[in-house]
Amino acid sequence: MIRPIIAVLLLSGCATFDGYEWTRSARPDLPVQWYVATQEELRADCFPPDSACARYGPYLCTIIAEQDEAHTPDWLVRHERRHCAGWDHL
């Protein structure tokens, strides 16, 4: 019984397993560039200042983070990459 519910959630575009309700944006799925930033850069570029954020340009999505991708928690990598894939949370 639970499998059909999971399938419906995934197909609807609203997966809440990470605590967010996601919706498809008008942004295209963009290639990703990872940028390791200083705390000052994070405060200036990310709102709210956090350990990572995604910034979109017309052809590239830059994930700005305090660590390289290999040392960033998996859930945070997935979260920011989902933004780069054209999704937003409500």
C-alpha positions as CSV (number, residue, x, y, z in Angstrom):
1,M,0.0,0.0,0.0
2,I,2.8,2.4,0.7
3,R,4.5,2.0,-2.7
4,P,1.6,3.6,-4.6
5,I,1.6,6.5,-2.2
6,I,5.3,7.1,-2.8
7,A,4.9,6.8,-6.5
8,V,2.1,9.4,-6.4
9,L,4.3,11.8,-4.4
10,L,7.2,11.4,-6.7
11,L,5.2,11.8,-9.8
12,S,3.4,14.9,-8.4
13,G,6.8,16.7,-8.0
14,C,6.2,17.2,-4.3
15,A,8.6,14.9,-2.4
16,T,8.7,15.9,1.3
17,F,11.2,13.4,2.5
18,D,13.7,16.2,3.2
19,G,11.2,18.3,4.9
20,Y,10.5,20.6,1.9
21,E,7.6,20.7,-0.6
22,W,9.2,21.0,-4.0
23,T,7.7,22.5,-7.1
24,R,9.0,22.6,-10.7
25,S,10.1,26.2,-11.6
26,A,10.4,27.7,-15.1
27,R,14.2,27.5,-14.9
28,P,15.8,24.9,-17.1
29,D,18.0,22.1,-15.8
30,L,21.4,23.7,-15.8
31,P,25.0,22.4,-15.6
32,V,26.5,22.7,-12.2
33,Q,29.7,24.4,-11.0
34,W,30.8,24.0,-7.4
35,Y,32.4,27.0,-5.7
36,V,34.1,26.8,-2.3
37,A,33.4,30.2,-0.6
38,T,34.7,32.0,2.4
39,Q,32.3,32.8,5.3
40,E,32.2,36.4,4.0
41,E,31.2,35.3,0.5
42,L,28.5,33.0,1.9
43,R,27.0,35.8,4.0
44,A,27.1,38.1,0.9
45,D,25.8,35.6,-1.7
46,C,23.4,33.3,0.3
47,F,20.2,34.3,2.0
48,P,19.8,33.2,4.6
49,P,23.5,32.7,5.2
50,D,23.9,29.0,5.3
51,S,26.5,26.4,4.5
52,A,25.5,26.4,0.8
53,C,23.2,27.9,-1.8
54,A,22.5,27.7,-5.5
55,R,22.8,30.7,-7.9
56,Y,21.5,30.5,-11.4
57,G,22.8,32.2,-14.5
58,P,21.4,31.8,-18.0
59,Y,23.7,28.8,-18.8
60,L,25.1,27.6,-15.5
61,C,24.1,27.0,-11.9
62,T,26.8,27.7,-9.3
63,I,26.6,26.0,-5.9
64,I,28.3,28.2,-3.4
65,A,29.4,26.2,-0.4
66,E,31.8,26.3,2.6
67,Q,33.3,23.0,1.6
68,D,34.1,21.1,-1.5
69,E,31.4,18.7,-2.8
70,A,33.1,15.6,-1.4
71,H,33.0,17.0,2.1
72,T,29.5,18.5,2.0
73,P,26.7,16.4,3.6
74,D,24.9,14.3,1.0
75,W,21.5,15.7,1.8
76,L,22.8,19.2,1.2
77,V,24.4,18.3,-2.1
78,R,21.1,16.7,-3.3
79,H,19.2,19.8,-2.1
80,E,21.3,22.3,-3.9
81,R,21.6,20.1,-7.1
82,R,17.8,19.9,-7.1
83,H,17.7,23.7,-7.3
84,C,20.1,23.6,-10.2
85,A,17.8,21.0,-11.9
86,G,15.0,23.6,-11.9
87,W,13.2,22.9,-8.7
88,D,12.2,25.3,-5.8
89,H,10.8,24.6,-2.4
90,L,7.8,26.4,-1.0
